[in-house]
Amino acid sequence: MSAVGKRKRILILGAGFGGLTVASLLRKGLSLPEQHQIMVIDKKDYFMMGLVNLWILNGTRRLEDSKVPLNKLKNKGIEFLNDDVIQLDFHKKTVTTKSNKKTVEYDYLIIALGADFALERIKGFIESRERGAFNLYDAEQIPELRKEILSLKKNGRIAICITDIPYKCPPAPYEASLIIDDMLTKNGTRDSIDIDLYTPTPIALPVAGPKISQDIVNLLNSRHINFHALHKLKSVLDNDDDYRREAEFENGNRINYDLLIGIPPHKIPMVVANSSSSGLVKEGENWINVDKFTLRTNYEYVFAIGDVTEIKVNQNTTIPKAGIFAEGEAKVVAQQIIAEITNNNTSKNSRFDGKGFCFMEIGGKRAGYIAADFYNKEGPSTKLELPSEESYERKIDFERSRIAEWLLQ
């Protein structure tokens, strides 16, 4: 069915990588705001890339300098509504937000809500905040975490725990461990502090395959960071009597720690979960099902991109939850919508190619570079370039260029 004709309202839920990319491209392709309305809704009033957490951790960036107001979208002819989405109605083609239960109609809907955290699944973790348990993905906690790391003295242990999969930005826990190693070395306390990294998986980075996973473990070993596979965090124990800080894994092992840095379990946003009866999320699955090439859902004119989706490449592999893939998916969605509205047949067959990359920072202003092709005909392929200062600079420019394109230009 063609969408060509009257003025369209394109509604984008979420102002992350995918949401901001698609909004920017749609505005460029549908350049007259009075002809077609583009609106972004997000419960936050600012944007900050998750990778900035690591820069706050190592002291090269301050939290207060890293948040970019989303109301800058208005300068680009894109409407912004700072609100929380509480209901989706695909039959009436409406979205309801929390404040005064405002209802917004749409012609096209793009769900780019990302993934929420589910630390409540780890018994005692949230309650142990005052006992040195931190969420690595919560930017508000990183300044205090940095202070705690640098205050550790003799015979300390830092435990970094990947609590479940999938999780956003797969290399991030390994980057954090290497950056912390670098921080402690510069602080003169590294020799007295153990760094242990725990993961529930049998290899370090399943999405990258066994070879790159082993390369990462070798890098950890070279920096005396202890890697523990098949360790899924079960609980953070409450020892009121002796004030010990202790964690337990599902395999029965227990450890004492001074700082526990958790990569939280992820879950689909509540508004999507509450729409599960609509068929947006298939029975027995946890994320939105989309066509792996077009990102279309089973509802006409409704797309989903980024972390809120699960795109299965094969029985064992899915597209990682990482911003670069959300960006690639957003480009394809924007091209399809623009083609339909403008009746431009050349872009109607735009397809997501399953390609992406990421930078893996290791401290000392160096970063590795991982390139991936998940739709490769011979099977998913990944390639790791050795850490270099050049890749580190490319990572910095990656953030700078995206912010400029989405919000500042």
C-alpha positions as MATLAB code, in Angstrom:
seq = 'MSAVGKRKRILILGAGFGGLTVASLLRKGLSLPEQHQIMVIDKKDYFMMGLVNLWILNGTRRLEDSKVPLNKLKNKGIEFLNDDVIQLDFHKKTVTTKSNKKTVEYDYLIIALGADFALERIKGFIESRERGAFNLYDAEQIPELRKEILSLKKNGRIAICITDIPYKCPPAPYEASLIIDDMLTKNGTRDSIDIDLYTPTPIALPVAGPKISQDIVNLLNSRHINFHALHKLKSVLDNDDDYRREAEFENGNRINYDLLIGIPPHKIPMVVANSSSSGLVKEGENWINVDKFTLRTNYEYVFAIGDVTEIKVNQNTTIPKAGIFAEGEAKVVAQQIIAEITNNNTSKNSRFDGKGFCFMEIGGKRAGYIAADFYNKEGPSTKLELPSEESYERKIDFERSRIAEWLLQ';
ca = [
       0.000    0.000    0.000;
       1.372    3.416   -0.906;
       1.865    6.137    1.693;
       2.190    8.910   -0.912;
      -0.190   11.830   -0.527;
      -1.133   14.077    2.366;
       1.171   15.568    4.976;
       2.747   12.814    7.069;
       3.652   12.674   10.738;
       6.632   10.430   11.465;
       6.934    9.543   15.121;
      10.255    8.305   16.520;
      10.279    6.744   19.989;
      13.717    7.072   21.541;
      16.583    9.515   21.032;
      19.543    7.160   20.993;
      21.792    6.206   18.079;
      18.968    4.867   15.962;
      16.374    7.512   16.793;
      18.662   10.478   16.209;
      20.097    9.023   13.013;
      16.699    8.366   11.466;
      15.364   11.768   12.555;
      18.309   13.596   11.006;
      18.124   11.691    7.721;
      14.364   12.048    7.438;
      14.613   15.795    7.955;
      17.237   16.043    5.221;
      15.191   13.898    2.839;
      11.887   15.585    3.685;
      13.364   19.027    4.018;
      10.242   21.156    4.460;
       8.826   20.849    8.024;
       5.510   22.362    6.921;
       5.039   19.437    4.518;
       5.986   16.545    6.785;
       6.268   16.518   10.570;
       9.025   14.598   12.348;
       8.715   14.169   16.117;
      11.066   12.476   18.579;
       9.839   11.366   22.007;
      12.255   10.459   24.809;
      11.978   10.361   28.593;
      15.435   11.945   28.886;
      15.988   15.572   27.968;
      19.594   15.007   26.891;
      21.732   12.664   24.806;
      25.044   11.154   25.817;
      26.774    8.217   24.156;
      27.334    5.223   26.417;
      31.001    5.097   25.433;
      31.504    8.407   27.268;
      31.116    6.500   30.553;
      34.613    5.110   30.043;
      36.049    8.581   29.455;
      34.429    9.802   32.670;
      35.893    6.746   34.381;
      39.448    7.467   33.220;
      39.143   11.190   33.944;
      39.352   12.611   30.415;
      35.724   13.778   30.391;
      33.338   15.192   32.994;
      29.750   14.040   33.237;
      28.410   17.594   33.328;
      30.207   18.426   30.079;
      28.927   15.390   28.187;
      25.150   15.822   28.062;
      23.741   17.468   24.931;
      20.189   18.880   25.303;
      17.694   17.194   23.003;
      15.716   20.400   22.556;
      18.423   21.310   20.029;
      16.472   19.077   17.644;
      14.042   21.956   17.198;
      16.783   23.974   15.508;
      16.836   21.300   12.801;
      13.082   21.397   12.206;
      12.461   18.275   14.310;
       9.929   18.393   17.129;
      10.979   17.001   20.500;
       8.664   15.799   23.248;
      10.328   15.076   26.599;
       7.993   12.428   27.957;
       7.684    8.739   28.744;
       5.714    6.517   26.352;
       3.183    4.358   28.214;
       0.930    2.897   25.498;
       1.119    1.883   21.837;
      -2.027    1.383   19.767;
      -1.149    0.046   16.332;
      -4.747   -0.125   15.158;
      -5.601    3.487   15.971;
      -2.025    4.478   15.034;
      -1.494    6.397   18.269;
       1.085    6.646   21.030;
       0.168    7.719   24.570;
       2.657    9.478   26.835;
       2.735    9.722   30.614;
       2.256   13.466   31.141;
      -1.487   14.132   31.110;
      -1.796   10.954   29.032;
      -1.133   12.923   25.870;
      -2.058   10.965   22.718;
      -0.055   11.490   19.540;
      -1.150   10.155   16.159;
       1.297    8.927   13.551;
       1.485    7.900    9.910;
       4.847    6.187   10.401;
       6.174    4.871   13.699;
       9.795    4.020   14.428;
      10.419    2.238   17.730;
      13.964    2.968   18.871;
      13.485    2.713   22.635;
      16.639    0.717   23.321;
      16.921   -1.681   26.250;
      16.195   -1.057   29.924;
      18.274   -2.327   32.831;
      17.053   -5.159   35.065;
      19.408   -5.176   38.053;
      16.495   -6.329   40.194;
      17.195   -9.788   38.764;
      20.458   -9.939   40.724;
      19.486  -10.456   44.348;
      20.916   -7.775   46.610;
      22.716   -5.799   43.909;
      20.668   -2.609   44.125;
      20.637   -2.771   47.926;
      24.433   -3.130   47.957;
      25.009    0.258   46.333;
      26.516    1.556   49.596;
      28.707   -1.521   49.747;
      30.659   -0.876   46.614;
      28.314   -2.307   43.939;
      28.174   -0.088   40.832;
      26.325   -0.217   37.518;
      28.936    0.466   34.819;
      26.227    1.592   32.394;
      24.743    4.249   34.695;
      26.623    7.452   33.882;
      25.493    9.079   37.122;
      27.425    6.465   39.122;
      30.717    6.727   37.224;
      32.245    9.800   38.959;
      31.865    8.106   42.350;
      33.157    4.817   40.956;
      36.284    6.610   39.726;
      36.891    8.054   43.201;
      36.446    4.633   44.798;
      38.886    2.986   42.387;
      41.576    5.575   43.029;
      41.063    5.363   46.806;
      41.796    1.623   46.971;
      45.032    0.834   48.739;
      46.483   -2.513   49.772;
      45.105   -5.971   49.054;
      42.012   -4.827   47.189;
      39.887   -6.643   44.629;
      37.815   -5.184   41.812;
      35.290   -7.627   40.378;
      33.780   -6.777   36.982;
      30.716   -8.928   36.322;
      28.847   -9.382   33.067;
      25.566  -10.479   34.597;
      23.707  -11.758   31.529;
      23.557  -11.658   27.743;
      22.679   -9.933   25.517;
      23.951   -6.582   26.761;
      24.763   -3.274   25.097;
      28.211   -2.624   23.622;
      29.785   -6.093   24.041;
      33.454   -4.925   24.353;
      32.694   -2.360   27.100;
      33.389   -4.582   30.151;
      36.772   -5.534   28.717;
      37.540   -1.911   27.916;
      36.649   -0.991   31.493;
      38.983   -3.612   32.955;
      41.901   -2.387   30.826;
      41.199    1.263   31.587;
      41.035    0.497   35.316;
      44.354   -1.336   35.032;
      45.825    1.787   33.398;
      44.332    4.055   36.096;
      45.736    1.988   38.940;
      49.147    1.749   37.277;
      49.332    5.543   37.007;
      48.059    5.784   40.594;
      50.887    3.543   41.827;
      48.492    1.021   43.408;
      48.123   -1.608   40.673;
      50.450   -4.170   42.273;
      48.248   -4.382   45.363;
      44.883   -4.546   43.572;
      43.461   -7.635   41.858;
      41.189   -7.154   38.840;
      38.866  -10.063   38.020;
      36.418  -10.214   35.137;
      33.510  -12.666   35.253;
      31.198  -13.641   32.391;
      28.353  -16.181   32.109;
      29.561  -17.239   28.654;
      32.227  -19.860   27.821;
      34.269  -17.336   25.785;
      34.901  -13.636   26.194;
      32.973  -12.191   23.270;
      30.612  -14.719   21.657;
      29.370  -12.207   19.060;
      32.946  -11.830   17.773;
      33.787  -15.530   17.723;
      36.428  -17.709   19.409;
      39.540  -16.200   17.812;
      38.877  -12.599   18.810;
      37.649  -13.816   22.194;
      40.970  -15.553   22.772;
      42.839  -12.455   21.605;
      40.959  -10.457   24.234;
      41.738  -13.005   26.963;
      45.405  -12.940   25.965;
      45.358   -9.148   26.260;
      43.769   -9.399   29.715;
      46.373  -11.954   30.796;
      49.191   -9.705   29.623;
      47.861   -7.026   31.965;
      47.366   -9.493   34.858;
      43.578   -9.242   34.690;
      41.989  -12.545   35.707;
      39.332  -13.869   33.308;
      36.618  -16.206   34.619;
      34.286  -17.846   32.097;
      30.988  -19.542   33.017;
      30.433  -17.338   36.058;
      26.927  -15.864   36.145;
      26.321  -13.531   39.063;
      23.473  -14.762   41.250;
      23.462  -12.445   44.254;
      25.343   -9.860   46.241;
      25.285  -11.158   49.785;
      24.229   -9.134   52.806;
      26.692   -9.724   55.638;
      25.591   -7.227   58.252;
      27.497   -8.955   61.025;
      31.023   -8.485   59.674;
      30.492   -5.991   56.846;
      32.187   -8.240   54.315;
      31.465   -7.569   50.680;
      30.664  -10.902   49.083;
      29.113  -12.071   45.809;
      27.785  -15.484   44.784;
      27.652  -17.047   41.315;
      25.199  -19.616   39.984;
      27.976  -22.245   39.860;
      28.271  -21.966   43.649;
      31.511  -19.982   43.768;
      31.710  -17.031   46.118;
      34.140  -14.127   46.130;
      35.009  -11.234   48.405;
      35.379   -7.861   46.716;
      36.108   -4.235   47.461;
      34.373   -2.916   44.360;
      31.806   -4.812   42.298;
      31.216   -3.356   38.834;
      28.166   -4.869   37.172;
      27.101   -4.882   33.544;
      23.362   -5.094   34.200;
      20.890   -7.574   32.756;
      18.900   -5.974   29.953;
      15.178   -6.152   29.284;
      12.725   -4.792   26.762;
      11.069   -1.472   27.769;
       7.843   -1.919   29.707;
       5.669   -0.214   27.111;
       6.768   -2.775   24.525;
       6.400   -5.670   26.945;
       2.853   -4.504   27.661;
       2.166   -4.613   23.929;
       3.240   -8.252   23.675;
      -0.313   -9.398   22.962;
      -0.122   -7.381   19.751;
       2.380   -9.820   18.298;
       5.120   -7.206   18.218;
       7.149   -9.584   20.381;
       6.738  -13.219   19.408;
       5.715  -15.728   22.065;
       8.776  -17.154   23.792;
      11.005  -14.285   22.687;
      12.176  -11.202   24.575;
      12.647   -8.540   21.911;
      10.802   -7.076   18.918;
      10.859   -9.257   15.846;
      11.639   -7.421   12.592;
      12.549   -8.264    9.032;
      16.346   -8.454    9.132;
      16.735   -6.431    5.935;
      13.953   -3.808    6.114;
      13.436   -3.512    9.902;
       9.674   -3.637    9.364;
       7.480   -5.153   12.053;
       4.310   -7.112   11.380;
       2.374   -3.805   11.425;
       2.189   -1.617    8.341;
       4.246    1.597    8.621;
       5.789    0.462   11.924;
       9.550   -0.121   12.117;
      11.842   -1.061   15.010;
      15.586   -0.461   15.170;
      18.484   -0.891   17.570;
      18.615   -2.570   20.954;
      14.851   -3.037   21.256;
      15.057   -5.652   18.478;
      16.591   -9.087   18.167;
      17.773   -9.941   14.675;
      18.815  -13.558   14.421;
      21.554  -14.238   11.899;
      21.541  -17.967   12.570;
      20.659  -20.303   15.427;
      23.571  -19.113   17.564;
      24.164  -15.511   16.499;
      22.200  -12.267   16.682;
      23.092   -8.719   15.670;
      24.873   -7.166   18.687;
      23.200   -4.498   20.753;
      25.523   -1.690   19.711;
      24.957    1.836   18.469;
      26.675    1.344   15.127;
      24.142   -1.315   14.124;
      21.235    0.892   15.239;
      22.726    3.626   13.066;
      22.969    1.315   10.059;
      19.398    0.125   10.529;
      18.184    3.713   10.894;
      19.708    4.670    7.533;
      17.779    1.887    5.817;
      14.489    2.825    7.490;
      14.910    6.489    6.608;
      15.581    5.638    2.963;
      12.470    3.456    2.757;
      10.185    6.044    4.327;
      11.517    8.882    2.184;
      11.119    6.715   -0.920;
       7.490    5.908   -0.073;
       6.525    9.477    0.739;
       8.255   10.995   -2.293;
       7.421    8.070   -4.580;
      11.110    7.597   -5.365;
      11.480    3.990   -6.445;
      15.303    4.029   -6.370;
      15.478    3.772   -2.561;
      12.461    1.570   -1.862;
      14.596   -1.550   -1.932;
      17.145   -0.281    0.595;
      18.411   -3.169    2.760;
      20.388   -3.436    5.993;
      23.681   -5.196    5.240;
      24.520   -6.522    8.723;
      27.864   -4.715    8.811;
      29.278   -2.742   11.711;
      32.355   -1.910   13.732;
      33.460   -0.815   17.167;
      36.511    0.550   18.917;
      37.942   -1.309   21.909;
      39.814    1.091   24.155;
      42.648   -0.390   26.230;
      44.000    2.652   28.118;
      47.045    4.734   27.348;
      45.107    6.533   24.557;
      45.066    3.427   22.382;
      42.167    1.423   20.981;
      41.658   -1.666   18.865;
      39.196   -1.769   15.991;
      36.734   -4.610   15.401;
      34.950   -4.870   12.038;
      32.070   -7.314   11.559;
      29.936   -8.620    8.705;
      27.067  -10.624   10.145;
      25.308  -11.232    6.834;
      28.410  -12.641    5.165;
      27.338  -15.522    2.890;
      29.922  -17.849    4.426;
      28.835  -17.008    7.955;
      29.364  -14.070   10.318;
      32.915  -12.737   10.141;
      34.890  -10.429   12.423;
      38.322   -8.880   12.198;
      40.368   -7.242   14.949;
      42.969   -4.586   14.239;
      45.700   -4.213   16.856;
      45.349   -1.298   19.303;
      46.754    2.003   18.101;
      46.655    5.709   18.872;
      45.045    6.258   15.464;
      42.025    4.090   16.362;
      41.720    5.919   19.676;
      41.541    9.231   17.819;
      38.977    7.734   15.440;
      36.856    6.756   18.430;
      36.940   10.322   19.744;
      36.016   11.656   16.311;
      33.223    9.075   16.067;
      31.440   10.661   19.025;
      32.219   14.229   17.987;
      31.001   13.823   14.405;
      27.731   12.112   15.360;
      26.854   14.729   17.968;
      27.527   17.474   15.443;
      25.415   15.829   12.756;
      22.454   14.909   14.947;
      22.170   17.882   17.249;
      24.525   20.771   16.525;
      24.615   21.468   12.789;
];
